[in-house]
Amino acid sequence: MFAHHHLLLATAAATLAAATPLKGIYPQDNGTTGITWGPCDFESKTNATIQCGSLPVPLDYSNPKSNRTLTLQVVKAPAVNGPSKGSILFNFGGPGYQAINSLADTAPLLFNMTGGHHDLVAFDPRGTGRSIPYSCYDNATERELAALKYPGKFGNSSDVGLGETWAYATILANRCEEKTKDIGSFIGTSFVARDLMQVVDTLGEDGLLNFWGFSYGSLLGEVVAAMFPDRMGRLILDGVVNGNNYYHNFGIDKDQLLAVEDAWDAMLEECLKVSSDRCALAEVNSTAAELKQTLSNLVQQVKYAPIVVDDFVLDYTSLVAISYVAMKNPSIAPAVFKVLHDILTGQDLASLVPLLTAQAANIAVDGDGLYGIKCSDSFPRSSTLAGVMSEIEYGVSTSPNFWGILTTQVIQCAQWPFEAKERYTGDFKVKTKNPILFVGNSYDPATPPHSARNMTAFFEDSVMWEQHGFGHTTLAGRSECSWKIIQDYFNDGKLPDPNTVCETEVDIFPETPRA
């Protein structure tokens, strides 16, 4: 869940609380008895059969007298294996990821993983996609000009980086306050949780939420389960965010900092197990510790001497960022490690342009939704850079190679002008109607398995399994064992034995290079 706020990745790369009733929050009827499904105005990249509809929901759940609404855009992929057993709702993370397109493009994979007996349903959460998209700029041109004026570099990219990052964050906070003042306080996780239940009610099934949340989607699942424990059907929370950390420390999940160095060590060790034609860096050093130091030295050198490749600049920020992305998405690890190898050995870098171009086209988060949601959720605020230095110093000591990735998020959230109308302030010591199923990948750099273990300990009767592999969430690597657990749970409510470990059928440095 680290924010990739860098030019390479960001132009380059989003009923009443049952646990602790919240004063002033009221259940509201959306006045809709069903969603009218029809053709979508876009196509699935995988040619999946999809249907689209819309659903009006209250804009402000804290004001029962308000008649202001927003319209959620909803997509459904109908069950492909017999009559539907009902719906599974999805959130793909961010916060800020568009859910509609994500579901449309991954539906065939998700049907394979779930068994195909359920309708798959998703909506763009408020602040993303088509559901009141959260943007502090009027158009793409304004955003591009801002990126040129205020380049999003990590706070440790130079000796003045933190101060510059603070100044740029001040500008963005002021701009967002001006541009989004009418909606800024309505963009938050608790209201999205209420939107989820509005969708459940409108679907008119058994009134229970069946849900699969990835990354930030796991946090959304934790919140909705804590707010509506008696209405939980079957929930899989995948790539688990520690809900006890999410709202605090300027929005940092400290579990992430513990995870990223471990994942990097493991990936370097995996590289050295194979030949250099499978992992180019295998010929550079003989031990993972030596290789890690060599790469650390490289990024420090590039900090002072960035490399120009065509019209891309490979600087400190971009090298750290693509290394992190390789850990989240191991399918690109061979290509990224070839980049690092070629820089180290002085090779012609022209062949890197296709990879860099592909990454530049991968816009990770829609608009400013990540900040609009996460920063509105988080505590506390600070009027000075000194006020966040304790968090930054923790990052330096915990993750010396990757702590810079979090600096923009910390500094931006510290200055954010809005607070969500509703924040979940209870704990997660909750017994849900049905047990929740948690899962974490062994070497996930963003949401490590110990976060899943922590949250499993809070939700009574919940169970966790671990997928032994690399990448972020179970989508990062095929595992027949995990697929069987998912199908058994959604179809029959069967839980795996506690602490089950599933192997993956993925070689991150394959003998035959990926196309």
N, C-alpha and C positions, 0 to 999 in steps of 0.2 A: 504493500500500500504506500510505499514511498512515492512522492510526487516526482515526475520526470519533468521538472520545470526548467528546460534548457532548450536553446534554439534548435539543437539537433533533434531533440526528441519531442519537444512540445510544439514546434512547428515541424520538429524532427522526432520526436519520438521515436467517473464520476459516480363509540363504546367506551369505557372508562378503563384506566390503568388498574389492573387487578392486584398487582403486587403492592404498589403504593399509589392509591388514588390521588390524582393531581388536581388541586383546586382550580376550578375554572375551565376544566376540559370536559366537554360533553359529547356523548354520542350524537351523531347527526345522520339523518336519513338523506341519502343523495337523491331521493325521489325517482330513482330509476329501477325498473323491475327486471331488466335484462340488458345484455349487450347485443346490439344488432351487428352480426358479423357479415362482412362483405369482402370484396377484392381489396388488396392492398395497392397503394400507389407506388410501390417499389417491388423489386424482385429479390428473391433469395439467391445468393451466390451459389448455393448448392441445389437449386431447383426444388427445394422443399415446398410442399403444399402449405400455404399459409393463408390466414384470414385476418382481417383487421376490423377494429371497432373503436369506439370511444366511450368514455364514462365520465360524467361530471361528478366532481367531489368538492366538498367545502374547501375553500382556500384557507380559512382560519378556523381550526377546530376549537380554539380557545374562546371563541365568541359565538355563542348560540344564536345571537340576534343577527349575525351577518348573513347576507344572502349572496356574498361573493363566492364564485366557484372557479375552479380550474378544470380543464378537460384533460383527463389522462388518455393517451393514445395506447391502445392495447393490441397485442398480436397473439394469435393462437395457431399452433401447428396441431391439427387433429390427430388423435391416436391412429397408429398405422397397423396395430396388431389386435384385431377384433374390436368389439364394442368398447367404448371408453369406460374406464373405471373411475373417471373423474379427472380433475385438473391438478397439475403440479405447476406452481408459480416459481419464477426464476428471478434472481437478481445477480448480475454478472460483475459487480464490484465497482471500484473506483475509489471513493464515490465520484460519479460523473460519467460512467460508461453508459452509452445508449443501450437499453435492453432490447428494444424492438429489433434492431438490425442484428444484434448478437444472437438472439434466439433464432431469427430467420436463417442465419448463416450456419448455426451449429445444430439445428434440429436433427439432421440425420445421425450425427454422433450421439446426441442426447437420447434419441430413440434407442440406439444400440445399447447405451449404458443403462437406460431405465427398463428396457424390454418392450417399449412401444405400446403399452396398454393404456396410457394416460394421454390426455390432451396436455400439451405444453403451452403455458401462458406466461406472458411477460408484459410489463408496461414500462415506459420511460419514466423513472421517478421524477418528481418535481425538481426542477433545476437542471434537467438533462434533456437532450434530444428534443422532442416535440412537446413535452409537458412543461410549459413556461421555461424555456431554455434560459439558463443563467449566463448572461454575458455582460461584461463591463465595457464592451465596444459596440458601436452601431453596425459595423460591417467588418469583413475580412481585411480590407485595406487598412482600416484603423488599427486592427490587431497586429498586422505585419509591420506597420510603421512603429508601433510601440515596441515590438520585439527588436527592431533595429536600434531604437533609442535606449532601451533598457534591457540589454541582453541578459537572459536568465542563466547566470553562471552560479555554480555552487559557492557557498560562502567561504570555502577554503581554497578557492582557485587562485588567490593572490593574497598578499599581506594586507590589502585594503578591502578584500572581498566581502567580509561581514558587514562593514559599514556601508558599502555600496548596496548590498542586498537589502539592508534595512531601509535605505533611502528609496530604492525602487519599490519596495513593498509599501512604503508610505504613500507613494504616488498611486499605486494600484488600489490601495484601501480607500483613498479619497475618491478615486474615479468610480469604484464600485458603489460607494455610498451615494454618489450623485446619480449614477445610472440605474441602480436597482433598488432605490429606497422604497418603492411600492411593494416589492416582493421579498426583500432581503431577509426578513425575520420569519418568513413562512417556509423557508428552505431548510429543512432539518430532518434528522432520522426519525424522530418520534411521529411527526406528521406523515412521513412515508409509511411507517408501520400502520398507521390508521388508514392510509390509502389502500394498503394491502388487504386489510379486513373489509373495506368497502368493496373491493373486487371480489373477495370471497363471497360476500353477501349477495352481490349482483349475479354471480355465476349460478346461484340457487342450487347448490349441491347439498352436502351434508352440514354445511356451516363451519367446517373445520379447514384450517389452512394446511395444505401440503406444499412444501417449499424446499427449494434447493438454492442456497446462497453461497456464492463464491467470494472469497476475500472480504471486502467491505460488505458484501451481501451476507456474510456470516454474522457480522455485527448487527445488521438489520434484523436477521433472524433471532439473535439473542434478545434484542430490544422488543420485538413483537411478541416473543415467547414470554418475556417477563411482564409485559403489559396485558397480555391476553392468554394466560396459561391454560385456561379451560377450553380454549378454542384451537388448540394446536393438534393437528393431525400428525403427519409424518414429515419431519424436518431433517434435512441433511445440511450441515454447516461445514463448508469445505474450504480449506485454507483459512484457518480460524484466527480472527482478530480477538485479542484479549479485551473484552468489554470493560473490564475493570480499569484498563489503562486509557481507553480510547478518548474519554471525555476530558482527560486531565493532561498536564504537562504540555500545554499548547498543542494538543492534538497528536503527540508522539506516542506510538505504541513501543515502549522500550524493549519488548520482546523481539521486535524486528532487528534492533541493533545487535542483540545477542545472536541472531540467526545468520546474518549476512556474512560474517567472517567465517563461520563454520561451513556454510554452503560454498564459499570461495575455496577454502582449504580442500573440501571434498572434491570439487570439480577439478582442481589442479592435480590432486592425487589420481583421479580417474584418467586424466590426460596422460600421466606418466606410466600408466599401465599398458598403453598401446603404442604402436609404432608411430613415427613422425609423419607417415603418409595419412594416418587417420587423425592425429592431433599434431599440428605443426609445432607446437611449443614443446613437444616431448623431447626434441633434440637440443633444447636450450640449456636445461639443467637436469641433474640426476635426482634431486629430491624436491618434494613439494615446497618445503620451507625455502630452499634456494630459489625456486621459480617464483614464489610469492615475493621474495625480496627483489628479484630482478625486475618484476613487473611494477612493484612499488617505486623502484628507482626510475623506471621508464616514465611513469606518469608525472613524477616530480620534474624530470627533465623537460617533458612536454609542457609543463606549467610555464616554463620560461622560454621555450622555443616551440610554439605550436607548428603543426605541419599542415601545409596546404596541399589538398588533393582535389584537382579540378576546381570546382567552386565551393568545396567544403573545407572547413578549418577543423582539423583534429587537434583539440586542445585538452587541457586537463579534464575539464568537465565532460567532454564528449567521450574520452577514453574510459573514465570511471563509469559513465552512464551506460555505454554499450557493454561493458563488462557485467554490470548489474543486470541489464536486460538479458544477457546470455544465461545468467543463472535462473532468471524467471522463465525464460523460454529456451530450454536447452537445444531445441532443434536448430538454432542459429549458432550454438557454441562453436562448432568446427570453423565456421566462417569468421567469427569474431576472434578466435584464437589464431587464425591465419593472419588477420589484420595485425594483431599484436606481434606475432612472429616476424612479419615482413617489416614492421617498423623497427624492431630490435636489430634485424640483420641488414637493414639498409636496402631493401628490395624496392623495385618500381611499384608504386602504390596505385597505378592507374586501374588495376583490376578491382580495386575496392569500391569504385564508383557505383556499380549496381547495388552492392550491399548498403552503402550509405544512402543511396536514393530510395531503396525500399524502406529503410528505417525512417527516412524523412517523411514518407507517405503514411506512416503508421501513427496517426494522431491518437494518443492514448486516452486523453480525457477531453470531453466535449466542452468547449468554451471555458468558463471560469467555474464550472460546477463543482470541481473538487474543493476549491476554497469556499464557495458559497455554502456547501453542505458541511464539510468537515470543520471549517473555522467557526461557523455559526453554532455548531454543536459543542465546541471545545471550550474549556476553561484554562487558565485565566486570561487576562489581558496585561499588556505592559506598554508603558509610554516611552521606554528607553531600551536600547540594545542591551544594556547592563542587566535588565530584568530577565532576559532569556539566557544569559551566559551560563547559568548552572546546568541547563539542559544541554547546551552545546558542548560544555566541558565533559558532561557525561558521555555524549556521543564520541568525542575525541578519544576518551579512555577506553570505551567499549568496542568501537569499530574504527580503528585508525585508518583503514583503507577506504571506507565507504561512508563515514559519518557526514561528509559534505552533502550527500544526497538529501538529507532531511532539513538542511538549513533554511531553504526557502520556505518550506511549510511551517517551520517553527516561527520564523520571523513574520511571515504573513499572518498566521493565526493570532499572533500576539497583538497585532494592530487592527484586527478585523472589526469593522464598524457595526456589525449586526450580531445579535444573539437570537438563537432560535426561540420562537414563542413557547415551545415545549422542549425540554430536555429530559431524558429519562434519568432521574436522580436516585432511583432505588438501587437495590443490589440484585444479584443474579442467583440468589439462593431460592430457587423456585422449583416447584413440582408441576410439570406440565401434564396435560391430559394423557398424552402419549410420550414415550421417551424420545429424546432428541439423539441423533446420530452425528457425531463429530468425526472429521478426518483431517489429517495433515500429512504432507510429504516430508520425508526425512530431511531433505536438503532444500527446503523452500526458503529463499533468502528474505521473504517478506512476512510470511506467517508460519513460523516454525511449529513443529508438533507439540512443543511444550505449551504453546498457547492453547492448543486443543485440549491438552490434559488439564490445564488450569480451569478452563470453562466447563469441562466435563465434571470436575469436582464440585461445581456450583449447582448445576442443573440436576436435580434428583432423578436417579434411575437412568440418566443418559449414559451412552456408551461411545467410546472412541476406538477407531482403528487407525493404523498408520500405513501409508503407502510408501514403501521403501524405494525412493527414487528422487530424481532432481526435478526442479521446476516448481511453478506456482500453481497450486491446486491439482486435483486429480486429472484435470484436462491436459496437463503437461505431459503425461505419459500413460500409454495403454497398460491396463492391468486387468486380466480376466478375473482375477481374484476380487479386485475392487468392484468390477462390474457386477459380479454375482451378489456381493453384499448389497449393492445399490438396488438391484432388481428384487432381491428377497425382501428388503425393507419396504420399498414403495408398494410392492404388489401384495405382500403377505404380512407385513409388520414384523418380520423376523429380524432379530438383532444378532450381530456377530458376537463371538466370545470376546470379552474385554481384552484389550491389548493385542488383538489380532494384527499381524503384520503381513501385508500383501506385497509381493514382488511385482516389478513392472517388466514388461516385455520390450523395453526400449534400450538401445545402446546409444549413448549420447555422442560417441565418436565411432560411427559405424564403419565397417570395411568398405562398403559402397557409399560414397558421398551422397547426401540428400540432394535431390534436384532443386 
